[in-house]
Amino acid sequence: MNKNKAGYYEGIASIVVNIALFGLKFWAGTVSGSIALIADAWHTLSDSASSVIVIAGTKLSSKKADREHPFGHGRWELIASLFIGILLAIIAYGFIKDSIIQYNERGSANFGIIAIIVTIVSILVKEGLAQYAFYLARKSNNLSVKADGWHHRTDALSSVIVLAGIMLRNYLWWIDSALGIIISLMLIYAAYQIVKEAVDKLLGEKPSDELLNEIKKIVDKNAEADIRPHQFQIHNYVNHAELTFHVIMNGKLSIEESHAIVTKIEKEISRELGIKTTVHVEPADHN
């Protein structure tokens, strides 16, 4: 599936569903006086904000390469993922602060059947959105859609915790405050995972062992002489990847012969792996 379509489909579905869920959760939280439920409502609304970022990031990353950006604009998708992670961290901070204030004031919530029904509906709907986002991410390899899927998943899990707290409301007066802090910690962890993945790709990653094995197989298959590849570097531009590596080969080969061999290797890597490759030749007797 096209990355752009995946971003639009997931983003629009997320915005519509999350706004509806926000209204339900906020109403139930207000009726019951639950900070955890109201915080959960704002968490849901934040999903809509992150989905707007997903759509904007997808739109920007789809722009073709130009003179100022010869490698394209694909990394806008990673920047969008960073915004989502930062947004989650900010929301988590607010939840922790409100929960501590409620605990110090010995506040508690008056949960009822409405809160239970709304929370169960939220769990089912949010997990459904998460599965939809993960499905589109697998089909399109769109990282920001995957990040939004984890955002949906954390919202579903936070609603599970709220539901568990509702069941314990008659035994633990402080349960609502504790739930607010637990939800915040979950959000912080989700933010860390999302930001880490995006930052790793922006800074540059070491090629995986699986990818290196595939490249070496292609080199061996297309080399007409003894060639030793090494010093691999890969640069991820989201919409495409660029690979560079060195090959040690017979120094008695002519420039034309060496060029023909590495050009064949570059074309085969592009055809089989979809990676644009540049190979640097080193003579075997070179110190």
C-alpha positions as CSV (number, residue, x, y, z in Angstrom):
1,M,0.0,0.0,0.0
2,N,1.1,3.5,-0.8
3,K,2.6,5.3,2.3
4,N,0.6,8.5,1.6
5,K,-2.8,6.7,1.4
6,A,-2.0,4.7,4.6
7,G,-1.3,8.0,6.4
8,Y,-4.5,9.6,5.2
9,Y,-6.7,6.6,5.9
10,E,-5.4,6.1,9.4
11,G,-5.3,9.8,10.3
12,I,-8.9,10.5,9.2
13,A,-10.3,7.4,10.9
14,S,-8.4,8.3,14.1
15,I,-9.6,11.9,14.2
16,V,-13.3,11.1,13.7
17,V,-13.3,8.2,16.3
18,N,-11.2,9.9,18.9
19,I,-13.3,13.1,18.9
20,A,-16.4,11.0,19.6
21,L,-14.6,9.0,22.3
22,F,-13.3,12.2,23.9
23,G,-16.8,13.5,24.3
24,L,-18.0,10.2,25.9
25,K,-15.1,9.9,28.3
26,F,-15.1,13.6,29.3
27,W,-18.8,13.4,30.1
28,A,-18.4,10.2,32.1
29,G,-15.4,11.7,33.9
30,T,-17.3,14.8,34.8
31,V,-20.3,12.9,36.1
32,S,-18.1,10.7,38.2
33,G,-15.6,13.3,39.3
34,S,-12.7,11.1,38.1
35,I,-9.4,12.7,37.3
36,A,-8.2,9.5,35.8
37,L,-11.2,9.2,33.4
38,I,-10.9,12.9,32.4
39,A,-7.2,12.5,31.9
40,D,-8.0,9.4,29.8
41,A,-10.4,11.6,27.8
42,W,-7.7,14.2,27.0
43,H,-5.3,11.3,26.2
44,T,-7.9,10.2,23.6
45,L,-8.2,13.7,22.2
46,S,-4.4,13.9,21.9
47,D,-4.7,11.0,19.5
48,S,-6.6,13.3,17.2
49,A,-3.8,15.9,17.5
50,S,-1.2,13.2,16.7
51,S,-3.2,12.0,13.7
52,V,-3.2,15.6,12.3
53,I,0.6,15.4,12.6
54,V,0.6,12.0,10.9
55,I,-1.4,13.5,7.9
56,A,0.8,16.6,7.8
57,G,4.0,14.5,8.0
58,T,2.8,12.2,5.3
59,K,1.9,15.1,3.0
60,L,5.3,16.8,3.5
61,S,7.3,13.5,3.1
62,S,5.6,12.8,-0.2
63,K,7.2,15.8,-1.9
64,K,9.7,14.8,-4.5
65,A,13.4,15.6,-4.2
66,D,14.5,19.1,-5.3
67,R,17.7,21.2,-5.5
68,E,17.7,22.0,-1.8
69,H,16.7,18.5,-0.7
70,P,18.3,16.0,-3.2
71,F,17.5,13.0,-1.0
72,G,13.8,13.9,-0.9
73,H,11.5,14.8,2.1
74,G,10.9,11.4,3.5
75,R,12.4,12.2,6.9
76,W,9.4,14.5,7.6
77,E,7.8,11.2,8.6
78,L,10.4,10.8,11.3
79,I,10.0,14.4,12.4
80,A,6.2,13.7,12.7
81,S,6.9,10.7,14.9
82,L,9.1,12.9,17.1
83,F,6.3,15.4,17.6
84,I,3.9,12.6,18.6
85,G,6.4,11.3,21.2
86,I,6.9,14.8,22.6
87,L,3.2,15.3,22.8
88,L,2.8,12.1,24.8
89,A,5.4,13.2,27.2
90,I,3.8,16.6,27.8
91,I,0.4,15.0,28.5
92,A,2.0,12.5,30.9
93,Y,3.5,15.3,32.9
94,G,0.1,17.0,33.3
95,F,-1.4,13.7,34.4
96,I,1.2,13.1,37.1
97,K,0.8,16.7,38.5
98,D,-3.0,16.4,38.7
99,S,-2.9,13.0,40.3
100,I,-0.5,14.2,43.0
101,I,-2.7,17.2,43.8
102,Q,-5.7,14.9,44.1
103,Y,-3.9,12.5,46.4
104,N,-2.7,15.3,48.7
105,E,-6.2,16.6,48.9
106,R,-7.5,13.1,49.6
107,G,-9.9,13.3,46.7
108,S,-11.7,10.3,45.2
109,A,-14.1,9.6,42.4
110,N,-17.7,8.4,42.5
111,F,-17.7,5.9,39.7
112,G,-21.0,4.6,38.3
113,I,-22.4,2.3,35.6
114,I,-22.0,5.0,33.0
115,A,-18.2,5.2,33.7
116,I,-17.9,1.4,33.4
117,I,-19.8,1.2,30.0
118,V,-17.9,4.1,28.5
119,T,-14.6,2.7,29.6
120,I,-15.3,-0.7,28.1
121,V,-16.4,0.9,24.8
122,S,-13.2,2.9,24.8
123,I,-11.1,-0.2,25.3
124,L,-12.7,-2.0,22.4
125,V,-12.7,0.9,20.0
126,K,-9.1,2.0,20.7
127,E,-7.7,-1.5,20.4
128,G,-9.6,-1.7,17.1
129,L,-8.0,1.6,15.9
130,A,-4.5,0.3,17.0
131,Q,-5.0,-2.9,15.0
132,Y,-6.1,-0.9,12.0
133,A,-3.0,1.4,12.2
134,F,-0.6,-1.6,12.6
135,Y,-2.2,-3.3,9.6
136,L,-1.7,-0.2,7.5
137,A,1.9,0.3,8.8
138,R,2.7,-3.3,7.8
139,K,1.3,-2.8,4.3
140,S,3.0,0.6,3.7
141,N,6.0,0.6,6.1
142,N,4.9,4.1,7.3
143,L,6.6,4.7,10.6
144,S,4.3,7.6,11.7
145,V,1.3,5.4,11.2
146,K,2.9,2.7,13.4
147,A,3.7,5.4,16.0
148,D,0.0,6.4,16.0
149,G,-1.0,2.8,16.4
150,W,1.1,2.6,19.6
151,H,-0.6,5.8,20.7
152,H,-4.0,4.0,20.3
153,R,-2.7,1.0,22.1
154,T,-1.5,3.0,25.1
155,D,-4.9,4.6,25.3
156,A,-6.6,1.2,25.2
157,L,-4.3,0.0,28.0
158,S,-4.9,3.1,30.1
159,S,-8.6,2.5,29.8
160,V,-8.1,-1.1,31.0
161,I,-6.3,0.3,34.1
162,V,-9.1,2.8,34.7
163,L,-11.6,-0.1,34.5
164,A,-9.6,-2.1,37.0
165,G,-9.6,0.9,39.3
166,I,-13.4,1.3,39.0
167,M,-13.8,-2.2,40.3
168,L,-11.6,-1.4,43.3
169,R,-13.2,1.9,44.1
170,N,-15.0,0.7,47.2
171,Y,-11.8,-0.6,48.8
172,L,-9.1,2.1,47.9
173,W,-10.0,5.7,48.2
174,W,-6.8,6.8,46.5
175,I,-7.2,4.5,43.5
176,D,-8.1,7.4,41.1
177,S,-4.9,9.2,41.9
178,A,-2.8,6.1,41.6
179,L,-4.4,5.3,38.2
180,G,-3.5,8.8,36.9
181,I,0.2,8.2,37.8
182,I,0.2,4.7,36.2
183,I,-1.3,6.0,33.0
184,S,1.3,8.8,33.0
185,L,4.2,6.2,33.3
186,M,2.7,4.2,30.4
187,L,2.6,7.4,28.3
188,I,6.2,8.2,29.2
189,Y,7.4,4.8,28.1
190,A,5.4,5.0,24.8
191,A,6.9,8.5,24.2
192,Y,10.4,7.1,24.8
193,Q,9.9,4.2,22.4
194,I,8.5,6.4,19.6
195,V,11.2,9.1,20.0
196,K,14.0,6.5,20.2
197,E,13.0,4.8,17.0
198,A,12.8,8.1,15.1
199,V,16.0,9.5,16.5
200,D,17.9,6.2,15.7
201,K,16.9,6.5,12.1
202,L,17.7,10.2,11.9
203,L,21.2,9.7,13.4
204,G,21.8,6.7,11.2
205,E,21.7,3.0,12.0
206,K,24.1,0.1,11.6
207,P,22.9,-2.2,8.8
208,S,21.2,-5.4,10.3
209,D,23.0,-8.7,10.1
210,E,20.3,-10.0,7.8
211,L,20.8,-7.1,5.4
212,L,24.5,-7.6,5.4
213,N,24.1,-11.3,4.6
214,E,21.9,-10.5,1.7
215,I,24.3,-8.0,0.3
216,K,27.3,-10.4,0.7
217,K,25.3,-13.0,-1.2
218,I,24.6,-10.6,-4.0
219,V,28.3,-9.6,-4.1
220,D,29.5,-13.2,-4.3
221,K,26.9,-14.1,-6.9
222,N,27.9,-11.2,-9.2
223,A,31.6,-11.0,-8.7
224,E,33.9,-12.5,-11.3
225,A,36.9,-12.5,-9.0
226,D,37.7,-12.6,-5.3
227,I,36.0,-9.6,-3.7
228,R,35.8,-8.8,0.0
229,P,33.1,-6.2,1.0
230,H,33.5,-4.2,4.2
231,Q,32.8,-0.8,5.8
232,F,29.1,-0.8,5.3
233,Q,27.0,2.4,5.9
234,I,23.3,2.8,5.2
235,H,21.4,6.1,5.2
236,N,17.6,5.9,5.7
237,Y,15.6,8.6,4.0
238,V,12.3,6.8,4.7
239,N,11.1,6.8,1.2
240,H,14.3,5.3,0.1
241,A,17.7,4.1,1.5
242,E,21.2,4.6,0.3
243,L,24.0,2.2,0.9
244,T,27.8,2.6,0.6
245,F,30.5,0.1,1.2
246,H,34.0,-0.7,0.1
247,V,35.3,-3.8,-1.7
248,I,38.8,-5.2,-1.8
249,M,39.7,-6.7,-5.1
250,N,42.6,-7.6,-7.4
251,G,44.7,-4.5,-7.9
252,K,45.8,-5.8,-11.3
253,L,42.3,-5.3,-12.8
254,S,41.9,-2.4,-15.1
255,I,39.7,0.6,-14.1
256,E,37.1,-0.5,-16.7
257,E,37.1,-4.1,-15.4
258,S,36.7,-2.9,-11.8
259,H,34.0,-0.5,-12.8
260,A,32.0,-3.1,-14.7
261,I,32.1,-5.5,-11.6
262,V,30.9,-2.9,-9.0
263,T,28.3,-1.5,-11.4
264,K,26.8,-4.9,-11.8
265,I,26.8,-5.4,-8.0
266,E,25.1,-1.9,-7.5
267,K,22.4,-2.8,-10.1
268,E,21.7,-6.2,-8.5
269,I,21.4,-4.7,-5.0
270,S,19.0,-2.1,-6.4
271,R,16.9,-4.7,-8.2
272,E,16.8,-7.3,-5.4
273,L,16.7,-5.0,-2.3
274,G,15.5,-1.7,-3.6
275,I,18.5,0.1,-2.1
276,K,20.5,2.7,-4.1
277,T,24.2,1.7,-3.7
278,T,27.6,3.2,-4.2
279,V,30.6,0.9,-4.0
280,H,34.2,2.1,-3.4
281,V,37.0,0.0,-4.9
282,E,40.2,-0.8,-3.0
283,P,43.1,-2.8,-4.5
284,A,44.1,-5.9,-2.5
285,D,47.7,-4.7,-2.2
286,H,46.8,-1.3,-1.0
287,N,48.1,-0.5,2.5
